[in-house]
């Protein structure tokens, strides 16, 4: 870290300060957090946490020149990215389970909208809990928890300026300023500003990003601090390659073609893309009653407007590569959310046995809004072919007709947890969650079309931990979690009925070994299941009739292997299958878009003889992925390689760093994301998004 984060007893966290030589993130970067935030349980040692949790630290975010959150998440081999309408409208997921809009994504512990652009410049780190966490966070899909931690005001004054250039011509300016003021430095502030725009890797494309953010700490007493955060972020992307739509349930279903050259003009259209605008604000109160007991309370409101006029290229059914281009989407045009949390944590001793106790609550209210004219908010532009893409004359997209509230979701949970330490070797952790859920759906006229209420739904998690030696922690964890049930669609005899919450299960066995003080290895294996619901062809009844079953093994390491070499990455093996689907042609088949093998390894070599020079390498590999529910079409395996160089020195007495990177240096063509049309094994159209080509990135940073 470049400057020590604000720390008082009230922060209740270990502050790991890395001394830097020359430059803000000089060659000593270790890329390791020794503690993680485990929801209501608070700060815990990574090694002694009975979950698979991976962290990307701030110095890695900066040194890899990550421009988007999706780039950061691809450094984790258990994570898959599911593009929705472009590179920043995604649903991240882990272990091969489809993610949700808000249940699986959190900012400083509070639920946020996961399907809008999130600026990386405001983040201190990105943390992913792989697998189920319903007992900790409330009802959610079993697709992991994505937790983003905001930067905080620093104790040491900070003034940092960065200028970056991406090929073909995106220029960006960024500033990060922080200090403390007032009596006893009780007021802390941190501001981040960014604006960048220009032509991306496709001719006639246009991207622009603008960020304003502020974070404030007010230390009312030695025991109490109030944290306030707010940001506005707007992201525009026009003219980049659109989605390719293929597959279907009737006729000669088009198969996924070979990966295209993303630089060719015509796969996207210059006048169409995404315009995402997000406003967010939160408040958190931290209070330490004494050395053993503390309180954390917080609330957040976020509004995400999504201007979606992107391109869909729908492939013809004869598999000739011909396609029809359409602009516009029927997806939700706006989300808002109000989320909350209140936790009390403490330590007890009973007859020589220690307890880490938690009691608390968290939840949210989420509104989803559609355009009243969503079916006409589209325009057919023309037809072309994969081998000969074309630019079309722009056509006006029909008026939106205004927005209407399409659904309102409510979740609130009560959490009780106890980690019992019998001795230095054995411990037992139990977490119990009781949740209240409701959903109301409305049509464009404002008439409620369906509703569902569930009270006191339980989600337990239990873990046993054993440390045979100080450097090694082994654990077994069982998790039982729920998520909101689906609503029967038209054509079902129970049309409009919302099914009871789905219940998923997870069994995980793992080990964590500290190779040295700064490098941790983790290995775990798991089995997970979630229900499938679909309409029975014979009875026309919409009900749970099958399951998705995933086996998996994860191996991951992070930190400094030696004083000169740091590493982050690993390998994940998955066998994700749908069982008991609506057809024998899709039953026991692999889940769309999830590879058997995924590996991502990032290396940072900073030799002592280099006088401020460091070298970075990142490689990602994915094996072949099923592209259809029947597994009759595949996205081939691919590998990408990124190489980087940075040089840190002093210029006129100021720490300065120059970074240069070539991403995808081999210019590999690959499908980066396959979006399945149905998560329940029903044959339907699917969507493919192409990966970025070779890209040059240059960043110059100076600290004043």
C-alpha positions in Angstrom: 0.0 0.0 0.0 1.2 3.5 -0.8 0.2 5.2 2.4 -0.9 3.8 5.7 -4.7 3.6 6.0 -6.4 5.3 8.9 -6.3 3.1 11.9 -7.6 3.3 15.4 -8.9 0.7 17.8 -12.3 1.3 16.3 -11.3 -0.1 12.8 -11.0 -3.6 14.3 -8.6 -4.7 11.6 -5.0 -5.5 11.0 -3.2 -2.8 9.0 -0.5 -4.2 6.8 1.8 -1.5 5.7 4.3 -2.3 3.0 7.3 0.1 2.9 7.8 1.4 -0.7 11.1 2.3 -2.2 10.6 4.6 -5.2 7.1 5.2 -6.4 3.6 4.6 -5.0 3.5 0.9 -5.8 7.2 0.1 -6.2 8.8 -3.2 -6.7 8.3 -4.5 -3.1 4.6 -5.1 -3.7 3.6 -8.3 -2.0 0.0 -8.6 -3.2 -1.3 -10.2 0.0 -3.9 -9.4 2.6 -3.4 -11.4 5.8 -7.0 -10.6 6.9 -10.3 -10.7 5.1 -13.8 -9.3 5.9 -16.2 -12.2 6.4 -19.5 -10.3 6.4 -21.0 -10.0 9.9 -18.1 -11.9 11.4 -15.8 -9.0 10.7 -12.1 -9.1 10.2 -10.6 -12.6 10.3 -7.3 -14.2 9.5 -7.3 -15.6 5.9 -5.5 -18.7 7.0 -8.0 -19.5 9.8 -11.2 -18.8 7.8 -13.1 -22.0 6.8 -14.1 -20.6 3.4 -12.4 -20.2 0.0 -11.7 -16.5 -0.1 -9.5 -14.8 -2.7 -8.4 -11.1 -2.6 -7.0 -8.8 -5.3 -5.1 -6.0 -3.5 -4.9 -2.3 -4.5 -1.3 -2.5 -5.5 -2.2 -5.3 -8.0 -5.1 -3.3 -9.3 -2.7 -0.4 -10.0 0.3 -2.4 -11.3 -1.8 -4.4 -13.8 -3.4 -1.1 -15.0 -6.9 -2.6 -14.7 -9.4 -0.3 -16.3 -12.6 -2.3 -15.5 -13.8 -4.5 -12.6 -14.2 -7.4 -15.0 -10.4 -7.4 -15.7 -9.7 -7.6 -12.0 -12.1 -10.5 -11.5 -10.5 -12.6 -14.3 -7.3 -12.8 -12.2 -9.3 -15.3 -10.0 -9.5 -18.8 -11.7 -12.8 -19.7 -9.9 -14.6 -16.7 -11.3 -16.5 -16.5 -14.6 -17.8 -13.3 -16.2 -21.3 -13.3 -17.7 -21.7 -10.3 -20.0 -25.2 -8.9 -20.1 -25.1 -5.9 -22.5 -21.4 -5.1 -22.9 -18.2 -5.1 -21.0 -19.4 -3.3 -17.9 -22.9 -4.7 -17.7 -22.1 -8.1 -16.2 -23.0 -10.7 -13.5 -19.9 -12.2 -12.1 -20.1 -15.7 -10.7 -17.9 -18.3 -9.1 -17.8 -22.1 -9.3 -20.1 -22.2 -12.3 -23.4 -21.0 -10.8 -25.3 -18.1 -12.4 -25.2 -14.9 -10.4 -27.9 -12.4 -9.4 -28.5 -8.7 -9.8 -28.0 -7.6 -6.1 -27.8 -10.5 -3.8 -24.2 -11.5 -4.5 -22.5 -8.1 -4.7 -21.5 -5.8 -1.8 -19.7 -2.5 -1.3 -18.1 -2.2 2.2 -20.5 -5.0 3.3 -23.7 -3.4 1.9 -25.7 -4.8 -1.1 -25.3 -2.9 -4.3 -26.3 -3.2 -8.0 -24.0 -5.7 -9.6 -25.2 -5.2 -13.2 -23.9 -1.7 -13.7 -20.4 -0.1 -14.1 -18.4 0.0 -10.9 -15.3 2.3 -11.0 -12.1 0.5 -9.9 -10.4 3.8 -8.9 -12.5 3.9 -5.6 -11.6 0.4 -4.5 -8.9 -0.6 -2.0 -9.4 -4.3 -2.8 -11.7 -6.9 -4.4 -12.6 -10.0 -2.3 -14.5 -13.0 -3.6 -15.9 -15.7 -1.3 -16.3 -18.7 -3.6 -19.4 -20.8 -3.1 -22.4 -20.4 -0.8 -22.6 -17.7 1.9 -26.3 -17.5 2.6 -25.8 -17.9 6.4 -23.6 -14.8 6.4 -25.3 -12.5 3.8 -28.9 -13.7 3.5 -30.7 -15.5 0.6 -28.7 -15.5 -2.6 -27.7 -17.7 -5.6 -24.9 -20.1 -4.7 -22.6 -18.2 -7.1 -20.2 -16.6 -4.6 -20.1 -13.2 -2.8 -18.3 -10.3 -4.5 -17.2 -7.8 -1.9 -15.6 -4.5 -2.9 -13.8 -2.4 -0.2 -13.6 1.3 -0.6 -10.4 3.3 -0.2 -10.3 5.2 3.1 -8.7 8.5 4.1 -5.0 8.1 4.8 -3.0 9.2 7.9 -0.1 10.3 5.7 -1.2 13.2 3.3 -1.5 11.8 -0.3 -1.7 13.7 -3.6 -1.4 11.4 -6.6 -1.8 12.1 -10.3 -1.9 9.6 -13.1 -2.1 9.9 -16.9 -2.8 6.8 -19.0 -3.1 6.0 -22.7 -4.7 2.9 -24.2 -4.5 1.9 -27.9 -5.9 3.0 -30.2 -6.5 6.4 -28.5 -8.1 6.5 -25.1 -6.6 9.2 -22.9 -7.4 9.3 -19.2 -6.5 11.6 -16.3 -6.9 10.6 -12.7 -6.3 12.2 -9.3 -6.3 10.7 -5.8 -6.1 13.2 -2.8 -6.3 12.4 0.9 -5.4 14.1 4.2 -6.6 14.7 7.8 -7.5 17.9 9.4 -9.2 19.4 12.5 -8.5 19.0 16.2 -6.4 15.9 16.7 -6.8 15.2 13.0 -10.4 14.0 13.7 -11.6 14.7 10.1 -10.2 12.6 7.2 -11.0 12.9 3.6 -10.2 11.3 0.3 -11.2 12.4 -3.2 -10.9 10.6 -6.5 -11.5 12.2 -9.8 -11.2 10.6 -13.3 -12.1 11.5 -16.8 -11.0 9.6 -19.9 -12.3 9.3 -23.5 -11.3 8.4 -27.0 -11.4 5.7 -29.6 -11.0 2.2 -28.4 -9.6 -0.8 -30.3 -12.3 -0.5 -33.0 -12.2 2.3 -35.5 -15.1 4.8 -35.1 -15.8 3.5 -31.6 -16.0 5.9 -28.6 -15.6 5.3 -24.9 -15.7 7.8 -22.0 -15.6 7.5 -18.2 -16.1 10.2 -15.6 -15.8 9.7 -11.8 -16.3 12.0 -8.8 -16.0 10.3 -5.4 -15.5 11.4 -1.8 -14.8 9.4 1.4 -14.8 10.9 4.8 -14.0 9.7 8.3 -15.1 11.6 11.4 -13.5 10.4 14.7 -16.0 11.5 17.2 -14.1 9.8 20.0 -11.3 7.3 20.4 -14.0 4.6 20.3 -16.4 6.0 17.6 -15.8 6.8 14.0 -18.4 7.7 11.3 -17.6 6.9 7.7 -19.3 8.7 4.8 -18.9 7.8 1.1 -20.5 9.0 -2.1 -19.7 8.7 -5.8 -21.0 9.5 -9.2 -19.8 7.4 -12.2 -20.8 7.5 -15.8 -19.5 5.0 -18.4 -20.2 5.2 -22.2 -19.2 2.6 -24.7 -20.2 2.9 -28.4 -19.2 1.1 -31.5 -17.5 -1.9 -29.8 -18.5 -5.5 -30.9 -22.0 -6.4 -30.0 -23.5 -9.7 -28.8 -23.8 -12.7 -31.1 -27.1 -14.5 -30.5 -27.2 -18.2 -31.5 -29.0 -21.4 -30.6 -32.7 -21.9 -30.0 -35.4 -24.4 -29.4 -36.7 -25.0 -32.9 -35.5 -25.6 -36.5 -31.8 -25.9 -37.4 -30.3 -24.2 -34.4 -27.4 -22.0 -35.3 -24.1 -23.1 -33.6 -21.5 -20.9 -32.1 -19.1 -19.8 -34.9 -15.3 -19.5 -34.6 -14.1 -16.5 -32.6 -14.0 -13.4 -34.8 -11.5 -10.5 -35.1 -12.9 -8.0 -32.6 -11.0 -5.1 -34.4 -13.1 -5.4 -37.6 -15.6 -2.6 -38.1 -19.2 -3.7 -38.3 -19.7 -6.1 -35.5 -20.7 -3.1 -33.5 -22.2 0.2 -34.7 -20.8 3.7 -33.9 -24.2 5.1 -32.8 -25.1 2.4 -30.4 -23.9 1.0 -27.1 -24.3 1.6 -23.4 -24.6 4.7 -21.3 -24.4 3.7 -17.6 -24.8 6.3 -14.8 -24.6 5.3 -11.2 -25.0 7.4 -8.0 -24.2 5.9 -4.6 -24.0 7.1 -1.0 -23.5 5.3 2.3 -22.9 5.9 6.0 -21.2 3.5 8.5 -20.7 3.9 12.2 -18.0 1.9 14.0 -17.9 1.8 17.8 -15.7 -0.1 20.2 -17.4 -0.7 23.6 -14.1 -2.1 24.9 -11.3 -4.3 23.7 -13.6 -7.3 23.3 -16.9 -5.8 22.0 -17.7 -3.6 19.0 -20.6 -2.4 16.8 -20.8 -1.8 13.1 -23.9 -0.2 11.6 -24.5 1.1 8.1 -26.9 2.0 5.3 -26.5 2.6 1.5 -28.6 4.0 -1.3 -27.7 3.5 -4.9 -29.4 4.4 -8.2 -28.3 2.9 -11.5 -29.7 4.2 -14.8 -28.8 2.1 -17.7 -29.1 3.5 -21.2 -29.0 0.2 -23.3 -28.9 0.7 -27.0 -26.4 -1.9 -27.7 -26.1 -4.2 -30.7 -27.3 -7.8 -31.1 -26.2 -9.9 -34.1 -28.6 -12.8 -34.4 -27.2 -15.7 -36.4 -29.3 -17.3 -39.1 -30.5 -20.9 -38.4 -28.7 -22.3 -41.5 -25.2 -21.9 -39.9 -23.9 -19.9 -42.9 -22.6 -17.1 -40.6 -25.3 -14.7 -41.8 -26.8 -12.5 -39.1 -29.3 -9.8 -38.6 -28.3 -6.7 -36.6 -30.7 -5.1 -34.0 -30.1 -2.2 -31.8 -31.7 -1.8 -28.3 -32.5 -4.1 -25.4 -35.6 -5.0 -23.4 -33.6 -5.4 -20.2 -34.3 -3.4 -17.1 -33.4 0.3 -17.7 -33.0 1.3 -14.0 -32.3 -0.3 -10.6 -32.3 1.2 -7.2 -31.4 -0.3 -3.8 -31.5 0.7 -0.2 -29.4 -1.7 1.9 -28.5 -1.9 5.6 -26.4 -3.8 8.2 -26.1 -3.9 12.0 -23.6 -6.2 13.7 -22.3 -6.6 17.3 -19.2 -8.7 17.6 -17.5 -9.8 20.8 -15.1 -12.2 22.5 -16.1 -14.5 25.5 -14.3 -16.9 27.7 -16.3 -19.8 29.3 -14.5 -22.4 31.4 -11.3 -21.9 29.4 -13.0 -22.0 26.0 -13.0 -18.8 23.9 -15.8 -17.7 21.7 -16.0 -15.1 18.8 -19.7 -14.2 18.9 -21.7 -12.2 16.3 -25.3 -11.1 16.3 -26.8 -8.8 13.7 -29.0 -8.1 10.7 -28.6 -7.2 7.1 -30.9 -6.7 4.1 -32.1 -4.5 1.3 -35.0 -3.2 -0.7 -34.4 -3.4 -4.5 -36.5 -1.8 -7.3 -36.3 -2.9 -10.9 -37.7 -0.6 -13.6 -38.5 -1.3 -17.2 -39.3 0.9 -20.2 -43.0 1.0 -20.8 -42.3 0.6 -24.5 -39.6 -2.0 -24.0 -40.8 -4.2 -26.9 -40.5 -1.3 -29.3 -37.3 0.1 -27.8 -35.5 -1.7 -30.6 -34.5 -1.1 -34.2 -33.6 -3.6 -37.0 -30.6 -2.2 -38.8 -29.8 -4.7 -41.5 -28.1 -8.0 -42.3 -24.5 -9.0 -42.9 -22.2 -12.0 -42.4 -19.4 -13.0 -40.1 -16.9 -12.8 -42.9 -18.2 -9.4 -44.2 -19.5 -7.3 -41.3 -21.1 -4.0 -42.3 -21.9 -0.5 -41.0 -25.6 0.3 -41.3 -27.3 3.6 -41.6 -28.5 4.5 -38.1 -32.2 4.2 -37.3 -34.2 5.9 -34.5 -35.1 3.6 -31.6 -38.7 3.9 -30.6 -39.5 6.1 -27.5 -39.2 4.4 -24.1 -42.6 5.6 -23.0 -41.1 6.3 -19.6 -40.2 3.9 -16.9 -42.4 1.8 -14.6 -41.7 -0.2 -11.5 -41.6 -3.8 -12.7 -40.7 -5.5 -9.4 -39.8 -4.7 -5.8 -37.7 -7.2 -3.8 -37.3 -7.2 -0.1 -34.9 -9.2 2.0 -34.0 -8.9 5.7 -32.0 -11.4 7.7 -31.1 -12.0 11.4 -27.7 -13.6 11.9 -26.2 -15.4 14.9 -22.7 -16.9 14.9 -20.2 -18.4 17.3 -16.6 -19.5 16.6 -15.6 -21.8 19.5 -11.9 -22.2 20.1 -11.4 -25.4 22.2 -7.6 -25.1 22.1 -4.9 -24.0 19.7 -5.7 -26.8 17.3 -9.5 -27.4 17.3 -12.3 -24.9 16.6 -15.9 -25.0 15.6 -17.8 -22.3 13.7 -21.6 -22.1 13.4 -23.7 -19.5 11.7 -27.5 -19.4 11.5 -29.5 -17.0 9.3 -33.3 -16.4 9.5 -34.6 -14.4 6.6 -37.8 -12.6 5.5 -38.3 -12.4 1.8 -41.0 -10.7 -0.4 -41.4 -9.9 -4.1 -44.1 -7.9 -5.9 -44.3 -7.8 -9.7 -46.2 -5.1 -11.6 -47.2 -4.5 -15.2 -46.7 -1.2 -17.2 -50.1 0.0 -16.0 -49.0 -0.2 -12.4 -51.2 -3.3 -11.6 -49.6 -5.9 -9.3 -49.5 -9.1 -11.2 -48.0 -11.4 -8.6 -46.5 -11.5 -5.1 -44.8 -13.8 -2.7 -44.1 -13.7 1.0 -41.7 -16.0 3.0 -41.0 -15.6 6.7 -38.3 -17.1 8.9 -36.5 -19.1 6.2 -33.4 -20.7 7.8 -29.9 -20.9 6.3 -27.2 -22.6 8.5 -23.5 -23.1 8.0 -21.2 -25.2 10.2 -17.4 -25.6 10.0 -14.8 -27.7 11.8 -11.2 -26.4 11.8 -8.0 -28.3 12.8 -4.4 -26.9 12.9 -1.9 -29.7 13.2 0.9 -27.2 13.0 0.9 -23.4 13.2 1.5 -23.0 9.4 -1.4 -25.3 8.4 -5.2 -25.0 8.8 -7.6 -27.7 7.6 -11.3 -27.4 7.6 -14.6 -28.9 6.6 -17.6 -26.7 5.9 -21.3 -27.6 5.3 -23.6 -24.8 3.9 -27.4 -24.8 3.4 -28.7 -21.7 1.8 -31.8 -20.4 0.0 -32.6 -18.0 -2.8 -35.8 -16.5 -4.1 -37.9 -18.9 -6.1 -38.9 -18.2 -9.8 -42.3 -17.1 -10.9 -44.3 -19.3 -13.3 -44.5 -17.8 -16.8 -47.5 -17.7 -19.2 -48.4 -21.1 -20.5 -48.1 -22.8 -17.1 -51.2 -23.9 -15.3 -49.8 -22.1 -12.2 -49.0 -18.9 -14.1 -48.0 -16.0 -11.8 -47.2 -18.3 -8.9 -43.8 -17.8 -7.2 -42.2 -21.0 -6.0 -41.0 -21.4 -2.5 -37.4 -20.4 -2.0 -34.9 -22.8 -3.6 -32.5 -24.5 -1.2 -28.9 -25.2 -2.2 -26.3 -27.3 -0.5 -22.5 -27.3 -0.3 -19.9 -29.6 1.2 -16.3 -28.3 1.2 -13.0 -29.8 2.5 -9.9 -27.5 2.4 -6.5 -26.7 3.7 -4.5 -23.5 3.9 -0.7 -23.5 4.3 1.6 -20.5 5.0 4.7 -21.3 3.0 6.4 -18.3 4.6 5.3 -15.1 6.4 4.0 -13.5 3.2 2.8 -16.4 1.0 -0.3 -18.5 1.5 -1.4 -21.6 -0.4 -5.0 -22.9 -0.4 -6.5 -26.2 -1.7 -10.1 -27.2 -1.4 -12.6 -29.6 -3.0 -16.4 -29.2 -3.0 -19.7 -30.6 -4.1 -22.6 -28.1 -4.6 -26.2 -28.4 -5.8 -29.1 -26.1 -6.6 -32.6 -26.9 -7.8 -33.9 -26.5 -11.4 -37.5 -25.4 -12.1 -39.3 -25.6 -15.4 -42.7 -26.2 -16.9 -43.5 -29.9 -17.4 -44.4 -30.6 -21.0 -47.2 -33.0 -20.0 -48.8 -31.4 -17.0 -47.9 -27.8 -17.8 -47.0 -27.3 -14.2 -44.1 -25.1 -13.3 -42.2 -26.7 -10.5 -38.8 -27.9 -9.2 -37.8 -31.0 -11.1 -34.1 -31.3 -11.3 -30.8 -29.8 -10.1 -27.4 -28.4 -11.1 -24.6 -30.4 -9.6 -21.1 -29.1 -9.5 -18.0 -31.0 -8.3 -14.8 -28.9 -8.1 -11.2 -28.5 -6.9 -9.5 -25.1 -6.3 -5.8 -24.4 -5.8 -4.7 -20.8 -5.2 -1.7 -18.9 -3.9 -1.0 -15.3 -3.2 1.8 -13.1 -1.7 5.6 -12.9 -1.9 7.3 -16.2 -2.6 10.7 -14.5 -2.2 11.7 -10.9 -1.6 12.1 -10.6 -5.4 9.1 -12.6 -6.7 5.4 -12.2 -5.9 2.6 -14.3 -7.3 -1.2 -14.4 -7.4 -3.2 -17.2 -9.0 -4.0 -20.8 -9.3 -6.1 -23.4 -11.1 -9.7 -24.5 -10.8 -11.3 -27.8 -12.0 -15.0 -27.9 -12.4 -17.6 -30.5 -13.5 -20.8 -28.5 -13.7 -23.8 -30.5 -14.9 -27.6 -30.2 -15.2 -29.5 -33.3 -14.0 -33.2 -34.0 -14.4 -33.9 -31.4 -17.0 -37.0 -31.1 -19.2 -35.4 -33.3 -22.0 -33.0 -36.2 -22.2 -31.0 -34.2 -24.8 -30.0 -31.6 -22.1 -29.9 -33.8 -19.0 -26.5 -34.7 -17.5 -24.9 -32.1 -19.9 -22.3 -29.5 -19.0 -23.4 -26.0 -18.1 -23.0 -23.4 -20.8 -19.9 -21.2 -20.7 -18.2 -23.0 -17.7 -14.9 -24.7 -18.6 -13.6 -27.9 -16.9 -10.2 -26.2 -16.3 -9.4 -22.5 -15.7 -6.0 -21.2 -14.7 -4.8 -17.6 -14.1 -1.3 -16.8 -12.8 0.1 -13.3 -12.2 3.9 -12.9 -11.5 5.7 -9.8 -10.4 9.5 -10.0 -10.6 11.4 -7.1 -9.0 15.1 -8.0 -8.7 17.2 -6.1 -6.2 19.7 -5.2 -8.9 17.1 -3.5 -11.1 17.1 -0.1 -9.4 13.3 0.4 -9.5 12.6 -1.8 -12.6 10.0 -4.6 -12.3 8.6 -7.1 -14.7 5.0 -8.6 -14.7 3.4 -11.5 -16.4 -0.2 -12.7 -16.4 -1.5 -15.7 -18.2 -5.0 -17.1 -18.4 -6.2 -20.4 -19.8 -9.7 -21.8 -20.2 -10.4 -25.2 -21.6 -13.3 -25.8 -24.0 -16.7 -24.6 -22.9 -20.1 -26.0 -23.8 -22.0 -23.4 -26.0 -25.5 -25.0 -26.0 -27.6 -27.0 -23.5 -27.3 -30.1 -25.6 -23.5 -29.7 -25.8 -23.5 -30.0 -29.6 -21.5 -26.8 -29.9 -18.4 -25.6 -28.1 -16.2 -22.6 -27.5 -12.6 -23.8 -28.1 -9.9 -23.6 -25.4 -7.8 -20.5 -25.4 -4.9 -18.9 -23.6 -3.9 -15.2 -23.3 -0.6 -13.6 -22.2 0.0 -10.1 -20.8 3.5 -8.7 -20.3 4.3 -5.6 -18.4 7.2 -3.4 -17.3 7.4 -0.6 -14.7 10.1 1.8 -13.6 9.9 3.7 -10.3 12.2 6.6 -9.5 12.3 10.2 -8.2 11.8 13.2 -10.5 12.4 16.6 -8.9 12.1 14.8 -5.5 8.7 13.3 -6.3 8.0 9.5 -6.4 7.2 8.6 -10.0 6.3 5.4 -11.7 6.0 4.6 -15.4 4.0 1.4 -16.3 3.8 -0.2 -19.8 1.8 -3.4 -20.6 0.8 -5.3 -23.6 -2.4 -7.2 -22.9 -3.2 -10.3 -25.0 0.2 -10.0 -26.6 -0.4 -12.9 -29.0 -3.7 -11.3 -30.2 -5.6 -14.4 -29.4 -9.2 -14.5 -30.6 -11.6 -16.1 -28.1 -15.2 -15.8 -26.8 -14.8 -14.2 -23.4 -18.4 -14.8 -22.2 -21.2 -17.2 -23.1 -24.6 -16.0 -21.6 -27.0 -18.9 -21.3 -30.6 -18.2 -22.3 -32.0 -20.5 -19.5 -30.2 -21.6 -16.3 -32.6 -24.5 -16.0 -31.7 -26.6 -19.0 -34.4 -25.5 -21.3 -33.2 -25.1 -24.9 -33.2 -21.4 -25.8 -31.1 -18.8 -27.5 -27.7 -18.0 -26.0 -25.4 -15.0 -26.3 -21.6 -14.8 -27.0 -19.3 -11.9 -26.5 -15.8 -11.6 -28.0 -12.6 -11.0 -26.0 -10.5 -7.9 -26.5 -7.5 -8.0 -29.0 -3.9 -7.1 -28.3 -4.0 -3.8 -26.4 -1.1 -1.4 -25.4 -1.4 0.4 -22.0 0.8 3.1 -20.7 0.4 4.9 -17.4 2.6 7.6 -15.7 2.1 8.3 -12.0 3.5 11.0 -9.8 3.1 11.5 -6.0 3.3 15.0 -4.7 
